[in-house]
Structures are given as C-alpha cells and as structure tokens.
C-alpha cells in the first residue's frame, strides 16, 4: 500500500506539472457488451467453420486463432487458398494457390466487446453511425442489413466478402460471384449454406427468440452469433497492471518504471489512452512500406494510404487506427503491416521513426515464402516519389530513450498481458457442424 501511495503522490505532482497523463480507471465486466451464451456457442462454431468461406477452405479462426493470441503471427497473412495456421501457414499449390498476400496485418481481437469501441479495421472503414440508417458507416453503406446487434456483429460480415481473405476468386464459387456484383449479395448464399445444416438450424431456433424455423436464419443472425462469440471470448482484464490499478498488487520495478515512461516523457499515452490503451484515432507512424498494398480500382499502385482510403481526405493519408495494447505481447508482429517482429522493434520505431525505418530491411518482415509473389513484395520501396510522400506524413515526435528505457517499456507492455489470456471460455472447437476440417 505504501508503494501505491508513493506512486499516487508522484502521479499527482507530475500531473500538476502538466507533463504526465493519468492511468486509466479500472476496467470491469460491466464495461462490456452483455451477450447470450447460446448465441456465443453458435458463434464459436461458425468462427472456426470454413462453411462461411466461398470455397469452404478457410475460417475466421484461420487468421485469428486461439493458438496465436487471436492473430496469425504473420506480418501479412495468407488467406484463401493457403493451408495451415500461424507462421507455418503455406500459400498452397497449383490453381488453388493464393494470388495475393493479405495487405494488412491480422489484428488481435482482445476486448473488442468493450462498450467504448466505435471504430474497426486499420483504416476505420467500419464505424458506429446513423449515416445509412442501419447503425453503421461501412463499405456496404445502405446495403448492410438492419438488425445487427453491435459493431462486432457488423465487422464479422466483411471478411466473408473479401476476395483474398475468405470469398475466393471470381469464377470459383457462387459467393464471390455474387459479391462481385454487389457487396451484400453473397451474404444470402452463405446464410442458406448455414441454415440448411440441420445442427445449425436447430441451434439457431433454440438461441434466437424470433427464429421459429431454420428457414428464417439470415446473415444478421449469423453476424450476431459471431459478434456474441468474439465479445465474450476475448475479454481479458486480469493483467498484473489491472491488479495494480485495483490496489491489489505491486508491479515489478522495471514494469513500474516503464509505466511512468509510458504516461510520462515517452508520450505513449498521447495516443494509447483510456481503458483499452487506444484513442481510436488515426495517426501516421512512417512504418516501412511493403506488400501488395490496399489498392483501389483507380489507384492500382501497391501502396496503402490508410485512413484516406475511407475518408478520401488528403489529410488522412498514411494514417492508421491506434491499436489497443492489452495483451499486445501476444499479438506480434506489430504495425498495420506487421513491420516489426518484437515489442522492442516497434518501440524503437516510435522513438526514432525516421532512423529506425531507414535501417529496416526486408528480412525484418515476417513473410512466408511465396515465390510467385516475391517480385512485388517490396516493389513499392523502389518508388522514390511514393517513399517521399510517405516520409512526409509523420504524426509522432521522436523521443530520446536509453536501452534501459526501452527494456522498461517492454516490461510494462508485458504487464498488460492477462493472467488467464491463454484460457478462453469456449476455445477452439474440435469439430464444426458442416463436417469440414477445423484449423
């Protein structure tokens, strides 16, 4: 208790000096969405069921796996057409092999059921909004169906429509063909697949009060089940830091020094603020560029303009959403493209973005070997003008950190790992009702 009083006094003094941000308020289960357990159970099965993908060969869990902290351990993922999970995932062979790497790092799913979450995806293309009359501003605009319970339920629907993530290539299946005509037209195809599997049909009737017959199941119920699962499954609020906030424990000395740096002169909390350690804003970090980019029909260059791709505002160029830092030690690599493999690496970049990016090499990227894509993996780095444009957009200010400072910051970030993070309420199922293999 004396330790806490001393830290509290120090905190007050520095706050009065105007140079430190306060620790967030303690977080509790009351801060999270309340979901139905039976619906979450359906969501668990659907999350790992390849039936949701166009070619029935990949699931949500393939890239957000329990064994990999709700991610995949890759800088840029291997989506539809690949085999295996995590860093051992391979790009496939023959005509079914992947045609493109996933252009962005698979984000962790921790605590996305927190009631404060109002924006998702690296570019924020899904937001809580009344703009289209369905509760969300999304790529589906007015075609996103009514009745989705929350932003997690809405988010779950979009990987199903993405060609290189789950839908597959045009001409391969009826889902991607429908999506190619209009983004929402593939969802009824998927819903029919699910509801005509007797086990799923019975579960939906039992779990949803308004469903009296399996024929009534739509993509809305599927999205709500997936959202219920993710909201319930990935809550993690029992880290050493949480116990320290509650006054029940002390932090190790190095983690406590890192905490003071984080909220003090390292200035981490200027963006990583609040109970989830994110301002849910968008910032340009000057991360090293590589990969296929998130191209657009009118902009086929292998670059990623970040938030500007959603807002069409030049001021948003190369800005990306601030990620939450809870359980961050479990979700390497780091950055919107997974440019850094370690916490130390991404901290060094924040401290010296220009110098660290200049010393970055392609070997630092966690990219499984894909020979037929290798020529394009780092092509954007040869475009002098594009590199200059990206370098000119930088929202973080360099800060001088010693080696000890960096080690202390790493220790603090590791203290944000939940004690029970490896033990989830439902986990990965051994089987799914479709009978398809579970990754």
C-alpha positions in Angstrom: 0.0 0.0 0.0 2.9 2.4 0.8 4.2 1.7 -2.8 0.8 2.7 -4.2 0.6 5.9 -2.1 4.1 6.9 -3.2 3.2 6.3 -6.8 -0.1 8.2 -6.4 1.7 11.2 -4.9 4.2 11.2 -7.7 1.4 11.0 -10.2 -0.4 14.0 -8.8 2.8 16.1 -8.7 3.7 15.4 -12.2 0.1 15.9 -13.4 0.2 19.3 -11.8 3.4 20.0 -13.7 1.5 19.2 -16.9 3.8 16.6 -18.2 2.1 13.2 -17.5 -1.2 11.6 -18.4 -3.1 9.7 -15.8 -3.5 5.9 -15.6 -7.0 4.9 -16.8 -9.8 4.0 -14.5 -10.0 0.2 -13.6 -11.9 -1.8 -16.1 -14.7 -4.3 -15.2 -17.1 -6.8 -16.8 -19.8 -4.1 -16.6 -17.9 -2.2 -19.3 -18.5 -4.9 -21.9 -21.4 -5.9 -24.0 -23.7 -8.5 -22.5 -24.3 -11.4 -24.9 -26.4 -14.6 -25.0 -24.3 -17.7 -24.1 -26.2 -19.9 -26.6 -25.7 -17.4 -29.4 -22.0 -17.2 -28.5 -21.8 -21.0 -28.7 -23.1 -20.9 -32.3 -20.6 -18.1 -33.0 -17.8 -20.2 -31.7 -18.6 -23.0 -34.2 -19.1 -20.6 -37.1 -15.9 -18.8 -36.2 -14.0 -22.0 -37.0 -16.2 -23.3 -39.7 -14.9 -23.0 -43.3 -18.6 -23.1 -44.5 -18.5 -19.3 -44.3 -15.9 -19.0 -47.0 -16.5 -19.1 -50.7 -14.5 -22.2 -51.4 -15.1 -23.8 -48.0 -11.4 -23.8 -47.2 -10.8 -21.0 -44.6 -12.5 -19.8 -41.5 -12.3 -16.7 -39.3 -10.2 -18.7 -36.9 -7.6 -19.4 -39.5 -6.2 -15.9 -39.2 -7.5 -15.2 -35.6 -6.5 -18.4 -34.0 -6.6 -19.3 -30.3 -3.1 -20.7 -30.6 -1.8 -17.4 -31.8 -3.3 -14.9 -29.4 -6.3 -14.2 -31.7 -3.9 -13.4 -34.6 -1.8 -15.4 -37.0 1.8 -14.4 -36.1 2.5 -13.2 -39.7 3.3 -9.7 -40.9 0.8 -10.1 -43.8 -1.5 -13.1 -43.8 -2.0 -15.9 -46.2 -5.7 -16.1 -46.9 -8.0 -18.1 -49.2 -6.0 -20.9 -50.9 -3.4 -21.4 -48.2 -3.1 -24.3 -45.8 -2.2 -24.5 -42.1 -2.2 -21.8 -39.4 0.1 -19.3 -38.0 3.7 -18.8 -39.1 3.6 -22.3 -40.6 0.8 -21.5 -43.0 1.8 -22.2 -46.6 0.4 -20.5 -49.8 -1.0 -23.5 -51.5 -0.2 -25.1 -54.8 -1.5 -25.3 -58.3 -4.6 -23.4 -59.4 -5.8 -23.0 -55.9 -2.7 -21.3 -54.6 -3.0 -17.7 -53.3 -2.9 -14.9 -55.8 -2.1 -12.1 -53.3 -1.0 -11.7 -49.8 -3.5 -10.1 -47.4 -2.4 -6.5 -47.5 -2.6 -5.8 -43.8 -1.7 -7.5 -40.5 -4.4 -9.6 -38.8 -5.3 -7.6 -35.7 -5.9 -9.2 -32.4 -9.5 -9.5 -31.1 -8.9 -8.7 -27.4 -11.6 -6.7 -25.6 -13.4 -5.6 -28.8 -16.7 -6.2 -26.9 -15.9 -3.2 -24.7 -18.7 -0.6 -25.0 -16.3 2.2 -25.9 -15.4 0.6 -29.3 -16.8 2.6 -32.1 -14.5 2.1 -35.0 -12.8 -1.0 -36.5 -10.3 -2.1 -39.1 -6.9 -0.4 -39.6 -8.5 2.3 -41.8 -11.6 2.7 -39.7 -13.9 1.7 -42.6 -16.5 0.5 -40.1 -17.9 3.0 -37.6 -20.9 3.3 -35.4 -23.0 5.9 -37.3 -26.6 6.7 -38.3 -25.5 7.8 -41.8 -27.1 4.9 -43.7 -30.0 4.2 -41.3 -28.6 0.8 -40.2 -26.4 1.9 -37.3 -23.1 1.9 -39.2 -20.9 3.6 -41.8 -19.4 0.7 -43.6 -18.3 -0.5 -47.1 -21.8 -1.9 -47.6 -23.3 1.5 -47.0 -27.2 1.2 -47.2 -26.9 -2.4 -48.2 -25.7 -3.5 -44.7 -28.8 -5.2 -43.3 -30.8 -3.9 -40.3 -30.7 -5.8 -37.0 -27.0 -6.3 -36.3 -26.6 -6.1 -32.5 -23.3 -4.2 -32.4 -20.1 -3.3 -34.3 -18.6 -6.7 -33.7 -21.5 -8.3 -35.4 -21.2 -5.9 -38.3 -17.4 -6.4 -38.6 -17.8 -10.2 -38.8 -19.6 -9.9 -42.2 -16.9 -8.1 -44.2 -14.1 -10.7 -44.3 -16.7 -13.0 -45.9 -16.9 -10.6 -48.9 -13.1 -10.1 -49.4 -11.7 -12.0 -52.4 -8.3 -12.8 -50.9 -9.5 -13.3 -47.3 -12.5 -15.6 -47.5 -14.6 -15.2 -50.6 -12.2 -16.6 -53.2 -11.6 -15.5 -56.8 -14.3 -14.7 -59.3 -15.4 -17.8 -61.2 -14.6 -20.2 -58.3 -17.8 -20.1 -56.3 -21.2 -18.6 -56.1 -20.4 -16.4 -53.1 -17.6 -14.4 -54.7 -19.6 -14.1 -57.9 -22.5 -12.6 -56.1 -20.2 -10.2 -54.1 -18.6 -9.1 -57.4 -22.0 -7.8 -58.5 -22.7 -6.1 -55.2 -21.1 -6.5 -51.8 -24.2 -7.7 -50.0 -25.3 -10.3 -52.5 -23.0 -13.0 -51.2 -24.4 -13.0 -47.7 -27.8 -14.7 -48.5 -25.8 -17.5 -50.2 -23.7 -18.0 -47.1 -26.8 -17.9 -44.8 -28.5 -20.6 -46.9 -25.5 -22.8 -46.6 -25.5 -22.5 -42.8 -29.2 -22.8 -42.0 -29.7 -25.9 -44.2 -27.2 -27.8 -42.0 -29.6 -29.4 -39.5 -27.4 -28.9 -36.4 -27.0 -25.2 -37.1 -30.7 -24.8 -37.9 -31.7 -26.3 -34.6 -29.2 -24.3 -32.7 -30.5 -21.0 -34.2 -34.1 -21.8 -33.4 -33.2 -22.6 -29.8 -30.9 -19.5 -29.3 -32.9 -16.7 -31.1 -36.4 -16.0 -29.8 -37.6 -14.6 -33.1 -36.5 -17.6 -35.2 -39.1 -20.3 -35.3 -37.8 -22.2 -38.3 -34.3 -22.6 -39.7 -35.5 -21.1 -43.0 -35.7 -17.7 -41.2 -32.0 -17.6 -40.4 -30.3 -14.7 -42.3 -26.8 -13.2 -42.3 -28.0 -11.0 -39.5 -28.3 -13.9 -37.0 -25.0 -15.3 -38.3 -23.3 -11.9 -37.7 -24.9 -11.6 -34.3 -23.8 -15.0 -33.2 -20.2 -14.3 -34.4 -20.3 -11.0 -32.6 -21.6 -12.6 -29.4 -18.7 -15.1 -29.5 -16.0 -12.5 -30.1 -17.4 -10.2 -27.4 -17.4 -12.9 -24.8 -14.4 -15.0 -25.8 -11.7 -12.3 -25.9 -12.4 -10.4 -22.7 -9.1 -10.0 -20.9 -8.9 -7.7 -17.9 -6.8 -9.6 -15.3 -3.3 -8.5 -16.1 -0.7 -7.5 -13.5 -1.4 -3.9 -14.4 -5.1 -4.4 -13.7 -4.3 -5.8 -10.3 -2.0 -2.8 -9.7 -4.8 -0.4 -10.7 -7.1 -2.1 -8.2 -4.5 -1.7 -5.5 -4.2 -5.5 -5.1 -0.5 -5.9 -6.1 2.7 -4.0 -7.0 4.3 -4.0 -10.4 7.8 -5.3 -10.8 10.3 -2.4 -10.7 11.1 -2.5 -14.4 7.4 -2.5 -15.4 6.7 0.3 -13.0 9.5 2.4 -14.5 8.0 1.6 -17.9 4.6 2.7 -16.7 6.0 6.1 -15.6 7.7 6.4 -19.0 4.6 5.3 -20.9 2.4 8.0 -19.2 5.3 10.5 -19.0 8.2 11.6 -21.2 7.9 8.7 -23.7 4.5 10.2 -24.5 2.9 6.8 -25.4 -0.4 7.7 -23.7 -1.0 10.7 -26.0 -2.4 8.1 -28.4 -2.6 4.9 -26.4 -5.1 6.2 -23.8 -8.1 5.0 -22.0 -9.0 1.6 -20.6 -8.1 -0.2 -23.9 -4.9 1.9 -24.4 -6.2 3.4 -27.7 -7.7 6.8 -28.6 -9.5 5.0 -31.5 -7.9 7.8 -33.7 -5.7 7.7 -36.7 -2.0 8.5 -36.9 0.8 8.4 -39.4 3.8 6.4 -38.0 6.0 6.2 -41.0 6.2 2.5 -40.9 8.4 0.8 -43.6 6.2 0.0 -46.6 6.0 -3.4 -48.3 3.5 -5.9 -49.5 0.7 -5.7 -52.2 -0.8 -2.5 -50.7 -4.5 -1.9 -50.3 -5.1 -1.0 -53.9 -8.2 0.7 -55.2 -9.8 0.5 -58.8 -8.5 4.0 -59.6 -5.2 3.5 -57.7 -3.6 0.2 -58.6 -0.2 1.1 -57.0 0.9 -1.4 -54.3 0.6 1.2 -51.6 -1.6 1.6 -48.6 -2.9 5.1 -48.0 -4.6 4.1 -44.7 -7.5 6.3 -43.5 -7.5 8.3 -46.7 -8.8 5.2 -48.5 -12.0 5.5 -46.4 -12.3 9.3 -45.9 -10.9 10.5 -49.3 -9.3 13.3 -47.3 -5.7 14.1 -48.2 -5.0 15.0 -44.6 -5.7 11.3 -43.6 -3.1 9.9 -46.0 -1.0 7.1 -44.4 -2.8 7.4 -41.1 -3.9 4.2 -39.3 -6.0 3.4 -36.3 -4.3 3.3 -32.9 -4.4 -0.4 -31.8 -5.3 -1.4 -28.3 -2.3 -2.5 -26.2 -4.0 -5.0 -23.9 -2.3 -8.4 -24.5 -0.1 -6.7 -27.0 2.8 -9.1 -26.1 0.7 -11.9 -27.6 0.0 -10.3 -30.9 3.3 -9.9 -32.7 4.2 -8.7 -35.4 3.3 -5.0 -34.9 2.1 -2.2 -37.1 -0.7 -2.2 -39.7 1.6 -4.3 -41.9 3.4 -6.2 -39.2 6.7 -4.4 -40.0 8.3 -5.1 -36.6 8.5 -8.6 -35.1 9.1 -7.5 -31.5 7.9 -5.0 -29.0 11.4 -3.7 -28.8 11.4 -3.0 -32.5 8.1 -1.1 -32.6 9.1 0.9 -29.5 12.4 1.9 -31.2 10.4 3.0 -34.2 8.1 5.2 -32.2 11.2 6.8 -30.5 13.0 7.3 -33.8 10.7 6.7 -36.7 13.0 8.1 -39.4 16.2 6.5 -38.3 14.6 3.1 -37.5 12.7 3.0 -40.8 15.9 3.8 -42.7 17.7 0.8 -41.0 14.8 -1.5 -41.6 15.4 -4.4 -44.1 13.1 -6.8 -45.9 14.4 -9.6 -43.7 12.6 -7.9 -40.8 9.2 -8.7 -42.4 7.5 -12.0 -41.4 6.5 -13.1 -44.8 6.3 -16.8 -45.6 8.0 -17.6 -48.9 5.7 -17.2 -51.9 8.0 -17.3 -55.0 5.3 -16.2 -57.5 4.7 -13.1 -55.4 8.2 -12.3 -54.4 8.9 -9.7 -57.2 6.1 -7.5 -55.9 6.6 -7.9 -52.1 8.9 -4.9 -51.8 8.4 -3.2 -55.2 6.8 -0.1 -53.6 10.1 0.7 -51.9 11.7 1.4 -55.3 9.2 4.2 -55.9 11.2 7.3 -54.9 8.3 9.7 -55.0 5.9 7.5 -53.1 8.5 6.9 -50.4 9.0 10.6 -50.1 5.2 11.1 -49.8 5.0 8.6 -47.0 8.0 10.0 -45.2 6.5 13.5 -45.2 3.5 12.2 -43.2 4.5 11.7 -39.7 2.4 12.3 -36.6 4.8 11.1 -33.9 7.6 13.2 -32.4 10.9 11.5 -31.7 11.9 11.0 -28.1 15.3 10.1 -26.6 15.2 6.7 -25.0 18.0 4.7 -23.4 18.4 1.0 -23.7 17.1 0.7 -20.1 14.1 2.9 -21.0 13.2 0.5 -23.9 13.6 -2.5 -21.7 11.4 -0.9 -19.1 8.7 -0.1 -21.6 8.7 -3.6 -22.9 8.3 -4.8 -19.3 5.3 -2.5 -18.8 3.6 -3.7 -22.0 4.2 -7.3 -20.9 2.4 -6.4 -17.7 -0.7 -5.7 -19.8 -1.0 -9.4 -20.6 -4.0 -11.1 -18.9 -3.1 -13.8 -16.4 -5.8 -16.1 -18.0 -5.3 -14.9 -21.6 -4.4 -18.5 -22.6 -7.6 -19.9 -21.1 -10.6 -18.8 -23.0 -14.3 -19.6 -22.1 -15.0 -21.6 -25.2 -11.8 -22.0 -27.1 -11.3 -23.8 -30.4 -13.9 -26.5 -31.1 -12.8 -30.0 -32.1 -15.5 -30.2 -34.8 -18.0 -28.0 -36.6 -21.5 -28.9 -37.8 -20.5 -28.6 -41.5 -18.1 -31.5 -41.1 -15.3 -29.5 -42.7 -11.8 -29.6 -41.2 -11.1 -27.3 -38.3 -7.8 -25.3 -38.5 
